Amino acid sequence: MNKPSIGVKKKLLFFLFVSEMILFLLILRVFYIQTFEADFFQQMAYEQQTRDRLITPKRGTIYDRNMVAVADTQTVSSISVIHAQIKEPEKVAKLLSDKLELNYDDVLKKVNKKVALERIKTKVNKEVADSIRALNLPGIIVDEDILRVYPYSTMASQVIGFVGKDNQGIIGLEAKYDAYLKGEKGKILTETDARGVELKGSMQNRVAPTSGLNVVTSIDVIIQQYAEQTLAKVVEAKGAKRGSIILLNPQNGEIYAMASKPDFDLNDPFTINSEEMKAVWDTLSEEDKNKQLNLMWRNFNINDTYEPGSTFKIVTSTAGLEEGVVKETDTFNCPGYRIVGGRTIKCWRSPRSHGTLNFVEGVQNSCNPVFMDVAERLGPETFYKYMNLFGFNKKTGIDLPGEAVGIMHALKNVGPVELATMSFGQSFQITPLQLLSAASTIVNGGRAITPHFVTHVVNDKGTVIKLFDYTHGQQIISAQTSDQMKSILESVVSKGTGNKTYIPGYRVGGKTATSEKLPRRNGKYIASFLAFAPAENPQVLALVLVDEPQGVYYGGQVAGPVMKELLENTLPYLKIEPSYTEEELKLDTVSDVVLPELRGMELKAAKKILSDMKIDIEVKGTGTTITNQFPLPNEHVNQKSKVVLYTA
């Protein structure tokens, strides 16, 4: 027998060596896996042998200041299918399409989709879901789901915001406080075989979801409704493009109401609110549709800027008094214009003039030359010092996403003309909220505030989880200057251009504005009114804006009556008691009457009714029949009120 050659022996030895090395490496690998990666592979095996279905958590509630829900959650269901368990796909598809009111072909495609779990429909109401569950058909899964609901529909829509299909906040408070509201998802775990079929006798393991926390806001549903109803009337009556109202507490920055018209339905936020847009909606591209929806969702009060006009004169006045460049008794002359830097800048009263008047009278009459003179005395550097102190160069810090910042000239570009026009609220832009933030400082004793909505976060047991602290900022002006401004602005209402907001029993301070929109001389204006009450210790500060009112567009005449109605409702509701002067009691100005229905009536007859009630009348139009009235029927008015009758 031949012995193996040396070469063959070497090959055998090499093979044995390699085999032993491979075996050794395999042993090392098994040891490594069992020691260091056991948890990982165990989890992989568990996931392969189980199917998990996510459970959507209950989203936290958004409350108003009185714990009235403005955004809530209802328990509903979601319907899914497991392809591997379905024996009659066509029958299942027909049943589900009928029950869920879906297209049969679309449902059949989902039923036949070879995945572990396919969602057919979410947000299914309980009755429908229960009827599907009662059929007890293999492969149809009914799981818990939630539906976000907004009890007040359109109320404060741009403020509250809404959620998407995944229950994540998209705009407004829903987006800003999503981290608190959303909660944590749960799971239902089921053991399955390799094909995804549930094993007989297997136990389902349910990991419960964690509910979201509840957010408590400073919004007052009653005041918000007052604001929206009042605003809707004037926007309709004046054929305005849009309107807005903000009402807050100037002492601490808590916002009671923020209204915008037009608004939209929070329960149906992807349906456009414009009839004109609805008519062409199907012809628009997806990009254009998204643009239109974003415009509808946009909150003008914080997202957009505008020229404030004469309401800004309160800032110029405050800066002048604080710096000592003007006193209440200083006299000015208004010839109806000022020539500044070779340019003629008119007073709003031009071609008439205000003549000789003191500073307080200048504020009462909103005389442009008076404010141009004050700004000139201040100079650009000092004027900008107060622009920055009052926060027009930065965000207010409101707890809503997308806040804009004021648009101003660079200081180096401010010449005599720019300074003159800025003094009465032109040639720069700010947000309505920035103006209110500055006004709060002016009337609250001089302290900066942060406008805000959310005050605290609570769990379902009412335990406070987080308290938001909005401490006062720096002292911007002296308490003395603040007191002076409160007194002067009160005289604007009692004696000046803001007289339409006079309310018997209440000391109201305020300032009107009629802002001409860009480009100039296009006939488009924003009528506005800023007011606070009680003047001696302001608890309410409000701003009314009516954008592009038709016909009469002056702030005092358009926004003034709106402000009056708003405060007449709000002040008593907040338990701020009236205090009547002897003159008011003597003139019987405090006796209220209820305005009757005048629409459809002949003008002559309507005039007779109002005359007998001793109510002033303003007629719009040249017709003989009343088509509309402001205030509307059943509103409380008094002898200081004026009723506007629209005729055709």
LONUVO-579706 format. One record per residue (C-alpha): residue number from 1; x, y, z. Coordinates in nm, 3 decimals, decimal comma. Layout:
<rs>
  nr       x       y       z
 NUM       X       Y       Z
...
</rs>
This chain:
<rs>
  nr       x       y       z
   1   0,000   0,000   0,000
   2   0,135   0,339  -0,103
   3   0,194   0,593   0,170
   4   0,058   0,946   0,123
   5   0,310   1,182  -0,022
   6   0,452   1,467   0,181
   7   0,246   1,714  -0,031
   8  -0,079   1,537   0,046
   9   0,007   1,532   0,418
  10   0,068   1,904   0,413
  11  -0,266   1,965   0,245
  12  -0,446   1,748   0,500
  13  -0,277   1,929   0,787
  14  -0,368   2,269   0,634
  15  -0,731   2,161   0,589
  16  -0,749   2,042   0,950
  17  -0,597   2,372   1,068
  18  -0,842   2,580   0,867
  19  -1,135   2,367   0,989
  20  -1,028   2,412   1,348
  21  -0,989   2,787   1,297
  22  -1,335   2,814   1,143
  23  -1,483   2,611   1,427
  24  -1,299   2,830   1,677
  25  -1,431   3,148   1,509
  26  -1,784   3,007   1,505
  27  -1,760   2,930   1,876
  28  -1,636   3,285   1,936
  29  -1,922   3,428   1,727
  30  -2,184   3,223   1,911
  31  -2,033   3,332   2,240
  32  -2,037   3,698   2,129
  33  -2,398   3,677   2,013
  34  -2,518   3,502   2,326
  35  -2,326   3,738   2,552
  36  -2,337   4,079   2,386
  37  -2,620   4,070   2,130
  38  -2,870   3,842   2,298
  39  -3,114   4,123   2,375
  40  -3,097   4,256   2,019
  41  -3,171   3,922   1,849
  42  -3,432   3,835   2,106
  43  -3,609   4,159   2,022
  44  -3,582   4,083   1,648
  45  -3,733   3,739   1,703
  46  -4,008   3,889   1,916
  47  -4,091   4,147   1,648
  48  -4,092   3,877   1,378
  49  -4,329   3,662   1,579
  50  -4,559   3,941   1,693
  51  -4,769   4,211   1,531
  52  -4,813   4,545   1,706
  53  -5,096   4,790   1,647
  54  -5,044   5,143   1,770
  55  -5,304   5,303   1,997
  56  -5,347   5,677   1,955
  57  -5,338   5,856   2,291
  58  -5,609   6,094   2,408
  59  -5,494   6,444   2,318
  60  -5,506   6,696   2,601
  61  -5,791   6,947   2,619
  62  -5,746   7,319   2,559
  63  -5,951   7,517   2,811
  64  -6,049   7,880   2,844
  65  -5,982   8,062   3,172
  66  -6,304   7,922   3,323
  67  -6,220   7,561   3,228
  68  -6,458   7,561   2,933
  69  -6,320   7,329   2,662
  70  -6,240   7,501   2,331
  71  -6,057   7,197   2,187
  72  -6,150   6,850   2,305
  73  -6,112   6,482   2,214
  74  -6,376   6,219   2,138
  75  -6,312   5,844   2,141
  76  -6,368   5,689   1,797
  77  -6,225   5,388   1,612
  78  -5,997   5,292   1,325
  79  -6,066   5,002   1,089
  80  -5,780   4,788   0,955
  81  -5,739   4,454   0,776
  82  -5,487   4,168   0,802
  83  -5,455   4,025   0,450
  84  -5,330   3,683   0,565
  85  -5,645   3,623   0,770
  86  -5,903   3,728   0,509
  87  -6,073   3,440   0,325
  88  -6,315   3,633   0,103
  89  -6,151   3,962  -0,003
  90  -6,436   4,075  -0,230
  91  -6,697   4,021   0,038
  92  -6,488   4,207   0,298
  93  -6,421   4,495   0,059
  94  -6,792   4,527  -0,025
  95  -6,891   4,523   0,340
  96  -6,633   4,781   0,446
  97  -6,695   5,013   0,151
  98  -7,068   5,015   0,231
  99  -7,026   5,062   0,604
 100  -6,754   5,325   0,578
 101  -6,895   5,499   0,267
 102  -6,575   5,443   0,067
 103  -6,505   5,350  -0,294
 104  -6,521   4,970  -0,337
 105  -6,220   4,945  -0,573
 106  -6,003   5,149  -0,337
 107  -6,098   4,930  -0,041
 108  -6,039   4,609  -0,238
 109  -5,686   4,723  -0,327
 110  -5,613   4,774   0,041
 111  -5,767   4,439   0,139
 112  -5,550   4,258  -0,118
 113  -5,234   4,438  -0,017
 114  -4,988   4,180   0,118
 115  -4,873   4,361   0,430
 116  -4,903   4,271   0,798
 117  -5,166   4,540   0,868
 118  -5,340   4,783   0,632
 119  -5,544   5,078   0,760
 120  -5,878   5,123   0,583
 121  -6,019   5,426   0,765
 122  -5,955   5,629   1,081
 123  -6,190   5,852   1,285
 124  -6,485   5,612   1,250
 125  -6,772   5,690   1,486
 126  -6,863   5,441   1,758
 127  -7,194   5,321   1,609
 128  -7,038   5,227   1,274
 129  -6,734   5,070   1,438
 130  -6,953   4,862   1,672
 131  -7,160   4,737   1,379
 132  -6,842   4,620   1,202
 133  -6,704   4,461   1,518
 134  -7,032   4,270   1,571
 135  -6,983   4,088   1,236
 136  -6,679   3,915   1,391
 137  -6,516   3,851   1,051
 138  -6,157   3,721   1,046
 139  -5,900   3,977   0,932
 140  -6,099   4,290   1,021
 141  -5,951   4,478   1,314
 142  -6,134   4,752   1,504
 143  -5,896   4,959   1,717
 144  -5,935   5,262   1,941
 145  -5,877   5,602   1,785
 146  -5,943   5,963   1,877
 147  -6,110   6,255   1,702
 148  -6,021   6,617   1,777
 149  -6,332   6,832   1,805
 150  -6,382   7,205   1,842
 151  -6,711   7,280   2,021
 152  -6,724   7,641   1,902
 153  -6,643   7,566   1,539
 154  -6,506   7,894   1,397
 155  -6,438   8,071   1,726
 156  -6,078   8,193   1,762
 157  -5,987   7,963   1,474
 158  -5,651   8,125   1,391
 159  -5,558   8,124   1,761
 160  -5,664   7,774   1,869
 161  -5,544   7,601   1,553
 162  -5,613   7,239   1,457
 163  -5,446   6,900   1,415
 164  -5,366   6,689   1,110
 165  -5,450   6,325   1,044
 166  -5,169   6,218   1,273
 167  -5,317   6,431   1,556
 168  -5,017   6,661   1,550
 169  -5,083   7,035   1,592
 170  -5,054   7,233   1,269
 171  -5,115   7,599   1,360
 172  -5,200   7,809   1,664
 173  -5,198   7,682   2,021
 174  -5,236   7,324   1,894
 175  -4,894   7,354   1,730
 176  -4,723   7,568   1,996
 177  -4,815   7,335   2,284
 178  -4,812   7,007   2,091
 179  -4,542   6,861   2,316
 180  -4,776   6,890   2,618
 181  -5,098   6,796   2,439
 182  -4,999   6,496   2,227
 183  -4,937   6,222   2,488
 184  -4,759   5,891   2,409
 185  -4,886   5,613   2,183
 186  -4,972   5,270   2,319
 187  -4,955   4,925   2,153
 188  -5,153   4,603   2,118
 189  -4,907   4,314   2,074
 190  -5,022   3,984   1,920
 191  -4,821   3,662   1,861
 192  -4,827   3,545   1,495
 193  -4,675   3,279   1,273
 194  -4,437   3,347   0,984
 195  -4,729   3,445   0,758
 196  -4,857   3,699   1,011
 197  -5,155   3,485   1,115
 198  -5,245   3,517   1,481
 199  -5,157   3,202   1,676
 200  -5,443   3,015   1,836
 201  -5,460   3,060   2,211
 202  -5,209   3,345   2,202
 203  -5,253   3,631   2,448
 204  -5,270   3,993   2,343
 205  -5,042   4,224   2,537
 206  -5,177   4,579   2,564
 207  -4,943   4,868   2,642
 208  -5,177   5,152   2,736
 209  -5,125   5,496   2,578
 210  -5,044   5,796   2,796
 211  -5,296   6,078   2,765
 212  -5,174   6,427   2,682
 213  -5,178   6,708   2,936
 214  -5,442   6,981   2,937
 215  -5,360   7,341   2,854
 216  -5,540   7,625   3,035
 217  -5,552   7,959   2,853
 218  -5,646   8,317   2,940
 219  -5,914   8,318   2,669
 220  -6,264   8,388   2,797
 221  -6,524   8,222   2,574
 222  -6,787   8,484   2,658
 223  -6,560   8,780   2,580
 224  -6,432   8,604   2,267
 225  -6,791   8,563   2,149
 226  -6,866   8,929   2,226
 227  -6,565   9,026   2,015
 228  -6,652   8,798   1,724
 229  -7,018   8,895   1,709
 230  -6,938   9,265   1,724
 231  -6,665   9,233   1,463
 232  -6,879   9,026   1,225
 233  -7,149   9,295   1,225
 234  -6,918   9,580   1,126
 235  -6,729   9,376   0,864
 236  -7,059   9,287   0,699
 237  -7,217   9,630   0,738
 238  -6,911   9,808   0,597
 239  -6,831   9,551   0,329
 240  -6,478   9,533   0,471
 241  -6,202   9,306   0,346
 242  -6,133   9,182   0,698
 243  -6,137   9,289   1,060
 244  -5,974   9,202   1,389
 245  -6,009   9,262   1,762
 246  -5,760   9,196   2,041
 247  -5,860   9,241   2,403
 248  -5,617   9,185   2,688
 249  -5,533   9,275   3,047
 250  -5,262   9,543   3,025
 251  -5,147   9,469   3,380
 252  -5,024   9,115   3,310
 253  -5,053   9,053   2,934
 254  -5,325   8,786   2,955
 255  -5,527   8,788   2,632
 256  -5,903   8,756   2,684
 257  -5,996   8,753   2,316
 258  -5,834   8,762   1,973
 259  -6,084   8,766   1,688
 260  -6,035   8,773   1,311
 261  -6,287   8,787   1,029
 262  -6,303   8,607   0,795
 263  -6,235   8,292   0,994
 264  -6,275   7,919   0,919
 265  -6,427   7,603   1,067
 266  -6,176   7,424   1,288
 267  -6,372   7,100   1,242
 268  -6,327   7,131   0,865
 269  -6,005   7,332   0,823
 270  -5,923   7,218   0,470
 271  -6,241   7,361   0,319
 272  -6,180   7,712   0,187
 273  -6,399   7,985   0,336
 274  -6,424   8,204   0,025
 275  -6,717   8,152  -0,211
 276  -6,508   8,301  -0,490
 277  -6,231   8,048  -0,426
 278  -6,476   7,758  -0,395
 279  -6,602   7,831  -0,747
 280  -6,253   7,778  -0,898
 281  -6,106   7,540  -0,639
 282  -6,094   7,233  -0,863
 283  -5,899   7,427  -1,127
 284  -5,618   7,525  -0,889
 285  -5,287   7,344  -0,859
 286  -5,198   7,181  -0,527
 287  -4,945   7,457  -0,467
 288  -5,207   7,728  -0,519
 289  -5,456   7,543  -0,297
 290  -5,199   7,530  -0,020
 291  -5,129   7,902  -0,060
 292  -5,499   7,983  -0,028
 293  -5,537   7,761   0,278
 294  -5,236   7,921   0,444
 295  -5,385   8,264   0,379
 296  -5,711   8,151   0,540
 297  -5,527   8,014   0,844
 298  -5,308   8,325   0,878
 299  -5,352   8,531   1,197
 300  -5,336   8,897   1,086
 301  -5,298   9,012   1,447
 302  -4,951   8,862   1,480
 303  -4,843   8,733   1,137
 304  -4,883   9,056   0,936
 305  -4,772   9,415   0,970
 306  -4,951   9,740   0,886
 307  -4,906  10,114   0,922
 308  -5,074  10,198   1,254
 309  -5,153  10,560   1,172
 310  -5,275  10,787   1,453
 311  -5,297  10,518   1,722
 312  -4,916  10,535   1,719
 313  -4,935  10,897   1,833
 314  -4,963  10,766   2,188
 315  -4,601  10,648   2,157
 316  -4,477  10,984   2,023
 317  -4,667  11,162   2,302
 318  -4,526  10,933   2,570
 319  -4,168  10,974   2,447
 320  -4,207  11,353   2,439
 321  -4,343  11,371   2,795
 322  -4,090  11,122   2,931
 323  -3,797  11,309   2,775
 324  -3,934  11,645   2,890
 325  -3,936  11,799   2,542
 326  -4,307  11,879   2,571
 327  -4,548  11,977   2,850
 328  -4,925  11,951   2,855
 329  -4,953  12,331   2,844
 330  -4,714  12,383   2,548
 331  -4,885  12,563   2,260
 332  -4,864  12,474   1,892
 333  -4,998  12,622   1,572
 334  -5,163  12,412   1,302
 335  -5,212  12,589   0,967
 336  -5,324  12,256   0,820
 337  -4,974  12,143   0,720
 338  -4,601  12,151   0,797
 339  -4,320  12,204   0,549
 340  -4,051  11,954   0,639
 341  -3,734  11,907   0,437
 342  -3,889  12,105   0,151
 343  -4,196  11,881   0,146
 344  -4,549  11,980   0,248
 345  -4,699  11,729   0,490
 346  -5,069  11,786   0,558
 347  -5,273  11,755   0,873
 348  -5,562  11,511   0,840
 349  -5,798  11,811   0,874
 350  -5,649  11,991   0,571
 351  -5,751  12,214   0,397
 352  -5,895  12,329   0,728
 353  -5,666  12,381   1,025
 354  -5,671  12,335   1,402
 355  -5,522  12,681   1,462
 356  -5,357  12,745   1,797
 357  -5,388  12,463   2,049
 358  -5,202  12,319   2,345
 359  -5,046  11,974   2,356
 360  -5,345  11,802   2,520
 361  -5,578  11,956   2,261
 362  -5,337  11,838   1,993
 363  -5,376  11,479   2,114
 364  -5,755  11,518   2,148
 365  -5,779  11,642   1,790
 366  -5,507  11,408   1,657
 367  -5,332  11,706   1,496
 368  -5,043  11,588   1,276
 369  -4,832  11,910   1,299
 370  -4,827  11,881   1,679
 371  -4,673  11,533   1,660
 372  -4,429  11,635   1,389
 373  -4,308  11,912   1,619
 374  -4,272  11,674   1,915
 375  -4,073  11,426   1,704
 376  -3,847  11,705   1,580
 377  -3,774  11,805   1,939
 378  -3,690  11,443   2,022
 379  -3,464  11,391   1,720
 380  -3,414  11,061   1,532
 381  -3,183  10,898   1,788
 382  -3,412  10,956   2,086
 383  -3,723  10,874   1,881
 384  -3,566  10,539   1,786
 385  -3,462  10,482   2,145
 386  -3,830  10,468   2,236
 387  -3,922  10,267   1,927
 388  -3,683  10,002   2,054
 389  -3,779  10,036   2,421
 390  -4,142   9,976   2,328
 391  -4,039   9,665   2,135
 392  -4,117   9,752   1,773
 393  -3,782   9,605   1,665
 394  -3,851   9,259   1,809
 395  -4,123   9,002   1,869
 396  -4,357   9,047   2,163
 397  -4,293   8,689   2,272
 398  -4,655   8,577   2,237
 399  -4,699   8,202   2,263
 400  -4,816   8,151   1,905
 401  -4,601   8,045   1,608
 402  -4,516   8,273   1,317
 403  -4,502   8,611   1,489
 404  -4,376   8,892   1,264
 405  -4,152   9,186   1,356
 406  -4,194   9,555   1,280
 407  -4,046   9,695   0,959
 408  -3,863  10,023   1,014
 409  -3,611  10,248   0,843
 410  -3,250  10,204   0,946
 411  -3,169  10,493   1,179
 412  -2,904  10,626   0,939
 413  -3,173  10,666   0,673
 414  -3,411  10,868   0,890
 415  -3,419  11,227   0,772
 416  -3,659  11,509   0,863
 417  -3,935  11,379   0,632
 418  -3,914  11,019   0,761
 419  -3,913  11,139   1,122
 420  -4,214  11,364   1,059
 421  -4,424  11,089   0,900
 422  -4,322  10,832   1,161
 423  -4,444  11,066   1,434
 424  -4,804  11,006   1,327
 425  -4,773  10,639   1,238
 426  -4,670  10,631   0,871
 427  -4,367  10,504   0,672
 428  -4,310  10,203   0,897
 429  -4,508   9,892   0,983
 430  -4,579   9,696   1,299
 431  -4,814   9,416   1,402
 432  -5,139   9,496   1,583
 433  -5,010   9,302   1,884
 434  -4,689   9,506   1,897
 435  -4,901   9,821   1,923
 436  -5,107   9,670   2,208
 437  -4,794   9,558   2,388
 438  -4,655   9,913   2,378
 439  -4,992  10,060   2,480
 440  -5,003   9,825   2,780
 441  -4,676   9,969   2,905
 442  -4,802  10,323   2,853
 443  -5,118  10,274   3,064
 444  -5,009  10,019   3,329
 445  -4,758  10,238   3,509
 446  -4,473  10,197   3,262
 447  -4,389   9,825   3,289
 448  -4,322   9,602   2,988
 449  -4,550   9,297   2,959
 450  -4,551   8,980   2,749
 451  -4,885   8,915   2,574
 452  -4,977   8,549   2,614
 453  -5,253   8,290   2,613
 454  -5,148   7,985   2,816
 455  -5,125   8,027   3,192
 456  -5,069   7,669   3,310
 457  -5,079   7,298   3,224
 458  -5,278   7,044   3,427
 459  -5,337   6,669   3,419
 460  -5,678   6,501   3,413
 461  -5,698   6,523   3,792
 462  -5,651   6,900   3,781
 463  -5,302   6,891   3,929
 464  -5,086   7,176   3,798
 465  -4,794   7,023   3,609
 466  -4,642   7,347   3,483
 467  -4,711   7,711   3,565
 468  -4,598   7,969   3,308
 469  -4,447   8,274   3,472
 470  -4,478   8,597   3,272
 471  -4,313   8,840   3,511
 472  -4,308   9,209   3,424
 473  -4,020   9,334   3,217
 474  -3,822   9,649   3,268
 475  -3,967   9,984   3,368
 476  -3,987  10,162   3,031
 477  -4,136  10,494   3,141
 478  -4,210  10,655   3,476
 479  -4,539  10,605   3,656
 480  -4,588  10,983   3,635
 481  -4,572  10,981   3,254
 482  -4,809  10,684   3,250
 483  -5,059  10,874   3,465
 484  -5,032  11,177   3,238
 485  -5,100  10,967   2,930
 486  -5,401  10,794   3,088
 487  -5,552  11,133   3,169
 488  -5,481  11,275   2,823
 489  -5,619  10,970   2,643
 490  -5,930  10,976   2,859
 491  -5,991  11,331   2,735
 492  -5,967  11,202   2,375
 493  -6,282  10,998   2,443
 494  -6,464  11,254   2,655
 495  -6,377  11,559   2,442
 496  -6,189  11,456   2,127
 497  -6,199  11,231   1,821
 498  -6,279  10,922   2,028
 499  -6,617  11,046   2,151
 500  -6,801  10,757   1,976
 501  -6,668  10,532   2,252
 502  -6,806  10,735   2,539
 503  -6,986  10,500   2,783
 504  -7,185  10,652   3,071
 505  -7,048  10,539   3,405
 506  -6,706  10,440   3,275
 507  -6,391  10,644   3,225
 508  -6,255  10,523   2,893
 509  -5,928  10,632   2,735
 510  -5,841  10,578   2,372
 511  -5,708  10,690   2,038
 512  -5,854  10,668   1,689
 513  -5,669  10,607   1,362
 514  -5,742  10,614   0,991
 515  -5,446  10,455   0,814
 516  -5,410  10,497   0,439
 517  -5,290  10,173   0,284
 518  -5,006  10,150   0,035
 519  -4,982  10,258  -0,239
 520  -5,100  10,604  -0,135
 521  -5,414  10,757  -0,282
 522  -5,563  10,421  -0,376
 523  -5,874  10,487  -0,169
 524  -5,809  10,201   0,073
 525  -5,790  10,255   0,449
 526  -5,773  10,074   0,781
 527  -6,005  10,223   1,044
 528  -5,891  10,148   1,398
 529  -5,954  10,236   1,759
 530  -5,740  10,161   2,063
 531  -5,910  10,196   2,402
 532  -5,868  10,105   2,769
 533  -6,088  10,111   3,078
 534  -6,127  10,207   3,354
 535  -5,892  10,494   3,271
 536  -5,774  10,534   3,631
 537  -5,672  10,167   3,664
 538  -5,695   9,991   3,327
 539  -5,810   9,628   3,343
 540  -5,901   9,601   2,976
 541  -5,709   9,721   2,671
 542  -5,849   9,658   2,324
 543  -5,773   9,727   1,961
 544  -6,030   9,718   1,681
 545  -5,921   9,720   1,316
 546  -6,152   9,729   1,014
 547  -5,960   9,676   0,690
 548  -6,091   9,852   0,378
 549  -6,435   9,964   0,500
 550  -6,659  10,088   0,222
 551  -6,808  10,437   0,237
 552  -6,712  10,628   0,551
 553  -6,371  10,500   0,661
 554  -6,268  10,718   0,955
 555  -6,150  10,529   1,262
 556  -6,369  10,719   1,506
 557  -6,685  10,662   1,304
 558  -6,622  10,303   1,192
 559  -6,421  10,141   1,473
 560  -6,544  10,369   1,753
 561  -6,898  10,225   1,778
 562  -6,751   9,872   1,761
 563  -6,523   9,948   2,054
 564  -6,810  10,101   2,247
 565  -7,028   9,793   2,203
 566  -6,738   9,565   2,292
 567  -6,662   9,751   2,616
 568  -7,030   9,788   2,706
 569  -7,052   9,408   2,706
 570  -6,710   9,328   2,850
 571  -6,680   9,570   3,143
 572  -6,998   9,458   3,325
 573  -6,913   9,094   3,251
 574  -6,577   9,141   3,423
 575  -6,767   9,291   3,718
 576  -6,616   9,633   3,666
 577  -6,893   9,847   3,813
 578  -6,998  10,179   3,655
 579  -6,970  10,502   3,850
 580  -7,200  10,771   3,712
 581  -7,125  11,140   3,741
 582  -7,390  11,386   3,856
 583  -7,406  11,520   3,501
 584  -7,470  11,173   3,357
 585  -7,744  11,107   3,608
 586  -7,896  11,451   3,549
 587  -7,899  11,406   3,171
 588  -8,048  11,058   3,209
 589  -7,783  10,922   2,975
 590  -7,773  10,597   3,164
 591  -8,120  10,476   3,068
 592  -8,087  10,197   2,816
 593  -8,338  10,101   2,550
 594  -8,354   9,795   2,328
 595  -8,316   9,870   1,958
 596  -8,611   9,741   1,751
 597  -8,606   9,565   1,414
 598  -8,588   9,837   1,150
 599  -8,475   9,638   0,845
 600  -8,735   9,633   0,569
 601  -8,906   9,941   0,715
 602  -8,955  10,268   0,530
 603  -8,687  10,525   0,620
 604  -8,942  10,784   0,730
 605  -9,109  10,544   0,975
 606  -8,774  10,426   1,113
 607  -8,663  10,784   1,172
 608  -8,982  10,853   1,366
 609  -8,926  10,551   1,594
 610  -8,565  10,647   1,670
 611  -8,657  11,012   1,718
 612  -8,916  10,917   1,978
 613  -8,646  10,710   2,153
 614  -8,415  11,017   2,145
 615  -8,152  10,821   1,949
 616  -7,923  10,994   1,697
 617  -7,951  10,872   1,338
 618  -7,700  10,846   1,053
 619  -7,833  10,745   0,711
 620  -7,618  10,567   0,452
 621  -7,742  10,549   0,093
 622  -8,009  10,739  -0,099
 623  -8,292  10,486  -0,090
 624  -8,619  10,493   0,105
 625  -8,614  10,139   0,251
 626  -8,391  10,020   0,536
 627  -8,170   9,731   0,418
 628  -7,946   9,707   0,727
 629  -7,885   9,870   1,061
 630  -7,599   9,904   1,305
 631  -7,625   9,817   1,589
 632  -7,850   9,523   1,506
 633  -8,198   9,461   1,658
 634  -8,220   9,375   2,029
 635  -7,894   9,555   2,110
 636  -7,901   9,785   2,414
 637  -7,841  10,152   2,327
 638  -7,878  10,482   2,509
 639  -7,927  10,850   2,431
 640  -7,558  10,891   2,356
 641  -7,576  10,618   2,091
 642  -7,604  10,665   1,718
 643  -7,786  10,418   1,493
 644  -7,665  10,385   1,135
 645  -7,938  10,306   0,882
 646  -7,838  10,162   0,544
 647  -8,088  10,228   0,265
 648  -8,152  10,114  -0,090
</rs>
